Amino acid sequence: MDNNLFPTKIESKSKSVQELVMNNELEPPGNYFYEDGVNGVLDSSLPLLEMPIIDIGRLTSPSTSRVEIEKLHSALISCGCFMSINHGITGVFLDQVRSGTAQFFALPMEEKLKYSRAADSTEGYGNDMILSEDQILDWTDRLYHIEYFLFIFNISELHLELAGKILQEYTTKLKVIVEVVLKAMARSLNLEENCFLDKYGEKRALMMARFNFFPPCPRPDRSLGQKPHADGSAITIVLQDKEVEGVQFLNDDQWFRVPVQLPHALLINVGDHIEVMSNGVFKSPVHRVVTNSERERTSVAVFCTPDPDNDIEPVDGVVSETRPRLYRKMQDYQSKYLQYYQKGRRPIESVKI
């Protein structure tokens, strides 16, 4: 990594967005503003993405897997994301996750601040880590990392046992989805089905949970809930808000809205690690989150990231004379990801040949 890209590493904190809203700020502070505005945020005519729908159960059935894997391949080639259904997690349970997330962010500020992140850490409650003086902040507050999952559901100690069961069930079921999807991705490229999973590393792979809260924004034409980026994961699994849109994907230089018509589907997108492992056959899509002035919005994103000790590079079978190797070997990619993200840059550029 070129350290000159990030000459002013500050590692400090600002007020949470919820604190700004409580103070009835009529305008977000300047470090939340994009000077040229945010094209398309208030434009309801932005097209909806024709989101592919993949049945996770059909990916594992001998009688239907071939057709569903072809659909998966088409989805990943066309837009790098899809809605997953029949994934093994009930709608009732997913609503519990949403409810618990909303309950946490509705706590009194003094309670939430007990779980504040340290100035030099992403883990805990708060908003962006400030790494440079000219950084534009996201209009969102987050509770970050899997260790904090219990606090979402454990509002009182009386519910600790239930919280543990919810955490165990959610992570267990997500791990099953990750395994099914990574194997199906490999098979869609006519590769050995465990090649992506072996690089991912089942035992020490990381599942980093980020619970997001997007308050109404007084200037949605000038601020973003999340700046344009691609994920540094292998895959990311997102539980969207049931009613309020926000996620938009960039496809062929056009922003597309992600629909919320399937409240119990999970949104899954490719991350940079799979882009590298597939030698660029599957692209990690650029996406953003827009704001609105009327309704709050929540989401839960789980970033499924390879074992940081594993070397990640294109797997056997995706490099040939007609498709030369496009990426260098990389390790512990997450260590550089945040600095690139806050600068609006893509860290994957640093490993391209």
C-alpha positions as a printed Julia matrix, in Angstrom:
353×3 Matrix{Float64}:
   0.0     0.0     0.0
   1.22    3.51   -0.83
   1.27    5.25    2.55
   1.27    8.63    0.83
  -2.37    8.06   -0.02
  -3.23    8.63    3.64
  -0.91   11.33    4.99
  -3.08   12.53    7.88
  -4.17    9.56    9.98
  -6.09   11.11   12.84
  -8.04    8.22   14.41
 -10.59   10.33   16.27
 -14.32   10.33   16.92
 -17.12   12.75   16.19
 -20.59   12.93   17.7
 -22.93   10.16   16.7
 -25.47   11.06   14.04
 -28.22   10.36   16.57
 -26.73   13.07   18.82
 -26.8    15.52   15.91
 -30.46   14.7    15.26
 -31.3    15.13   18.96
 -29.8    18.63   18.76
 -32.28   19.47   15.96
 -29.54   20.37   13.52
 -31.2    21.98   10.5
 -28.14   21.29    8.38
 -25.67   18.45    8.79
 -22.16   19.62    9.71
 -19.92   20.36    6.74
 -18.01   17.1     7.05
 -21.21   15.24    6.06
 -21.64   17.33    2.9
 -20.74   16.49   -0.67
 -20.02   19.88   -2.22
 -21.44   18.96   -5.64
 -24.48   17.25   -4.19
 -25.37   13.6    -4.51
 -26.71   12.81   -7.94
 -29.87   10.75   -8.03
 -30.61   10.54   -4.3
 -33.95   12.34   -4.54
 -34.73   11.03   -8.01
 -37.53    8.49   -7.59
 -37.25    7.75  -11.3
 -33.96    5.93  -10.74
 -34.64    2.43  -12.05
 -35.14   -0.54   -9.78
 -32.51   -3.21  -10.19
 -34.0    -6.36  -11.67
 -32.64   -8.31   -8.75
 -31.97  -12.0    -9.47
 -33.63  -14.34   -6.97
 -31.73  -17.47   -5.98
 -33.31  -20.35   -4.06
 -30.64  -21.58   -1.64
 -32.46  -24.87   -1.13
 -32.42  -25.58   -4.88
 -28.64  -25.04   -4.97
 -28.18  -28.16   -2.85
 -30.86  -30.4    -4.39
 -29.5   -32.93   -6.92
 -32.58  -32.49   -9.1
 -32.51  -28.68   -9.26
 -28.95  -27.58   -8.46
 -27.71  -27.41  -12.06
 -30.42  -24.98  -13.18
 -30.1   -22.88  -10.02
 -26.3   -22.75  -10.31
 -26.67  -21.45  -13.85
 -29.01  -18.75  -12.51
 -26.44  -17.92   -9.82
 -23.66  -17.64  -12.4
 -25.78  -15.32  -14.52
 -26.62  -13.16  -11.49
 -23.0   -12.8   -10.43
 -21.81  -12.02  -13.94
 -24.55   -9.43  -14.53
 -24.59   -7.49  -11.25
 -22.58   -9.28   -8.54
 -25.55   -9.61   -6.18
 -28.82  -11.45   -5.67
 -31.73  -11.97   -3.31
 -31.64  -15.33   -1.55
 -34.84  -17.13   -0.58
 -35.49  -20.53    1.01
 -32.31  -19.95    3.02
 -33.36  -21.77    6.16
 -34.02  -18.75    8.4
 -37.66  -18.07    9.25
 -39.32  -14.72    8.71
 -40.27  -14.64   12.4
 -36.63  -14.96   13.4
 -35.46  -12.29   10.94
 -38.1    -9.95   12.35
 -36.61  -10.62   15.81
 -33.23   -9.5    14.48
 -34.77   -6.32   13.05
 -36.7    -5.64   16.25
 -33.62   -6.13   18.42
 -31.61   -3.78   16.2
 -34.28   -1.07   16.45
 -34.49   -1.56   20.23
 -30.8    -0.91   20.66
 -30.77    2.31   18.67
 -33.9     3.47   20.54
 -32.13    3.2    23.9
 -31.35    6.43   25.76
 -28.11    7.95   24.52
 -26.33    7.38   27.84
 -27.06    3.64   27.53
 -25.79    3.39   23.95
 -22.65    5.32   24.82
 -21.68    2.53   27.22
 -20.89    0.52   24.1
 -19.03    3.3    22.26
 -16.11    2.33   20.1
 -12.62    3.5    21.08
 -11.15    6.31   18.98
  -8.77    3.9    17.2
 -11.24    1.04   16.74
 -14.24    0.25   14.56
 -15.79   -2.04   17.17
 -18.7    -0.73   19.2
 -21.3     2.01   18.84
 -20.73    5.23   16.92
 -20.08    6.46   13.43
 -17.05    6.79   11.16
 -13.49    6.64   12.39
 -11.95    9.94   11.29
  -8.72    9.29    9.42
  -8.21   12.59    7.59
  -9.25   16.21    7.89
 -11.01   16.25    4.52
 -12.95   13.02    5.08
 -16.68   13.09    4.32
 -18.6    11.17    6.98
 -21.52    8.8     6.47
 -24.96    9.77    7.8
 -25.3     6.63    9.9
 -24.58    5.17   13.31
 -23.35    1.62   13.68
 -22.92   -1.09   16.26
 -20.04   -3.07   14.89
 -18.66   -6.57   15.27
 -19.92   -9.95   16.31
 -18.93   -9.61   19.99
 -21.51   -6.84   20.33
 -24.34   -8.92   18.92
 -25.5    -9.87   22.43
 -26.06   -6.25   23.39
 -28.61   -5.88   20.61
 -30.86   -8.51   22.13
 -29.71   -8.4    25.73
 -31.36   -5.1    26.69
 -31.86   -6.6    30.15
 -29.99   -9.45   31.81
 -33.26  -11.38   32.03
 -33.04  -12.03   28.29
 -29.41  -13.2    28.22
 -30.28  -16.84   27.59
 -32.6   -15.95   24.7
 -29.96  -13.6    23.28
 -27.39  -16.37   23.23
 -29.77  -18.69   21.43
 -30.57  -16.04   18.81
 -26.89  -15.35   18.22
 -26.04  -19.03   17.93
 -28.92  -19.73   15.55
 -28.19  -16.75   13.31
 -24.46  -17.37   12.94
 -24.97  -21.11   12.5
 -27.49  -20.61    9.71
 -25.4   -17.94    8.02
 -22.39  -20.26    8.02
 -24.5   -22.85    6.17
 -25.52  -20.23    3.6
 -21.88  -19.16    3.1
 -20.78  -22.76    2.5
 -23.6   -23.43    0.03
 -23.0   -20.2    -1.9
 -19.2   -20.54   -2.09
 -19.49  -24.13   -3.32
 -22.12  -23.16   -5.89
 -19.95  -20.26   -7.11
 -17.08  -22.67   -7.71
 -19.28  -25.19   -9.48
 -20.7   -22.44  -11.7
 -17.15  -21.94  -13.03
 -16.6   -25.7   -13.44
 -14.08  -25.66  -10.62
 -13.59  -28.1    -7.74
 -16.46  -27.18   -5.42
 -14.33  -26.58   -2.3
 -11.71  -24.35   -3.91
 -13.24  -21.06   -2.72
 -14.26  -22.55    0.62
 -10.72  -23.81    1.29
  -9.28  -20.34    0.67
 -12.0   -18.86    2.86
 -10.98  -21.13    5.73
 -13.98  -22.46    7.61
 -12.38  -22.65   11.07
 -10.9   -19.16   11.35
 -12.95  -17.22    8.84
 -14.47  -14.06   10.29
 -18.13  -13.08   10.4
 -18.25   -9.38   11.25
 -21.71   -8.03   12.0
 -22.59   -4.37   11.51
 -25.96   -3.1    12.76
 -26.8     0.12   10.92
 -29.14    2.96   11.84
 -29.86    5.74    9.34
 -31.81    8.63   10.94
 -33.82   10.98    8.73
 -31.41   13.43    7.12
 -32.34   17.11    6.65
 -30.27   17.3     3.46
 -30.49   13.99    1.59
 -29.38   15.83   -1.55
 -26.0    16.53    0.06
 -25.32   13.55    2.36
 -25.04    9.78    2.01
 -25.79    7.0     4.45
 -22.76    5.2     3.06
 -20.37    6.48    0.44
 -19.85    4.44   -2.76
 -17.71    1.38   -2.05
 -17.28   -2.32   -2.68
 -17.02   -4.74    0.24
 -13.75   -6.22    1.47
 -15.42   -9.54    2.29
 -15.72  -12.82    0.41
 -19.48  -12.34    0.42
 -21.72   -9.99    2.4
 -25.17  -10.97    3.67
 -27.58   -8.1     4.36
 -30.91   -8.07    6.16
 -32.59   -4.97    4.76
 -35.22   -2.73    6.29
 -38.67   -4.17    5.53
 -40.17   -0.91    4.28
 -37.57    1.78    3.55
 -35.28    1.6     0.52
 -31.71    2.8     0.73
 -29.21    0.52   -0.99
 -28.24    1.34   -4.57
 -25.87   -0.6    -6.85
 -23.79    0.82   -9.67
 -24.19   -1.2   -12.85
 -22.94   -0.07  -16.27
 -22.31    3.44  -14.86
 -25.94    3.76  -13.74
 -27.25    3.72  -10.17
 -30.08    1.26   -9.53
 -32.34    1.09   -6.49
 -32.54   -2.21   -4.6
 -36.17   -3.18   -3.93
 -37.54   -4.19   -0.52
 -40.52   -6.19   -1.81
 -39.18   -9.47   -0.38
 -38.97   -8.7     3.35
 -37.61  -12.12    4.36
 -35.06  -12.47    1.57
 -31.4   -11.88    2.33
 -29.4    -9.65    0.0
 -26.06  -11.27   -0.87
 -23.27   -9.59   -2.79
 -19.78  -10.54   -3.91
 -16.84   -8.99   -2.03
 -13.3    -8.22   -3.14
 -11.92  -11.57   -1.96
 -14.12  -13.5    -4.38
 -13.25  -11.08   -7.16
  -9.58  -11.96   -6.6
 -10.19  -15.71   -6.17
 -12.23  -15.83   -9.39
  -9.59  -13.75  -11.21
 -12.15  -11.08  -11.93
 -14.84  -13.32  -13.41
 -17.11  -12.29  -10.52
 -16.85   -8.58   -9.76
 -17.33   -7.0    -6.35
 -20.09   -4.45   -7.09
 -19.87   -0.81   -6.07
 -22.84    0.28   -3.99
 -23.97    3.09   -1.7
 -26.72    3.89    0.78
 -28.84    7.0     0.28
 -30.7     8.98    2.92
 -34.18   10.46    3.13
 -35.67   13.3     5.16
 -38.72   11.51    6.55
 -38.12    7.95    7.72
 -35.44    6.19    9.7
 -33.98    2.98    8.36
 -32.11    0.0     9.83
 -30.16   -2.88    8.33
 -27.84   -5.65    9.46
 -24.83   -6.52    7.32
 -22.64   -9.55    8.02
 -19.27   -9.51    6.27
 -18.03  -13.06    5.69
 -14.27  -12.65    5.45
 -11.51  -15.24    4.94
  -9.1   -16.32    7.64
  -6.68  -13.33    7.83
  -3.7   -15.73    7.79
  -4.71  -17.26    4.46
  -3.06  -16.14    1.24
  -5.77  -15.06   -1.19
  -5.07  -15.26   -4.91
  -6.75  -16.54   -8.07
  -7.55  -20.24   -7.66
  -6.44  -22.98  -10.01
  -8.6   -23.11  -13.11
  -9.34  -19.4   -13.59
  -5.95  -18.41  -15.02
  -5.09  -19.36  -18.59
  -3.42  -18.07  -21.73
  -6.67  -16.41  -22.75
  -7.31  -15.04  -19.23
  -3.99  -14.12  -17.6
  -3.62  -13.59  -13.88
  -5.06  -10.19  -12.92
  -4.36  -10.0    -9.17
  -1.36  -10.43   -6.88
  -1.41  -12.61   -3.78
  -2.79  -10.8    -0.74
  -3.14  -11.43    2.99
  -5.0    -9.63    5.8
  -6.74   -7.39    3.28
  -8.96   -5.9     5.99
  -6.0    -4.06    7.51
  -5.89   -1.67    4.54
  -9.57   -1.67    3.63
 -10.82    1.02    6.05
  -8.3     3.66    5.03
  -9.13    3.21    1.36
 -12.88    3.25    2.09
 -12.78    6.54    3.97
 -10.88    8.1     1.07
 -13.49    6.87   -1.41
 -10.92    4.58   -3.05
 -11.01    0.85   -3.79
  -8.28   -1.16   -2.03
  -8.53   -3.87   -4.68
  -6.69   -1.5    -7.01
  -3.58   -2.07   -4.87
  -3.47   -5.8    -5.71
  -4.21   -5.58   -9.42
  -1.37   -6.55  -11.74
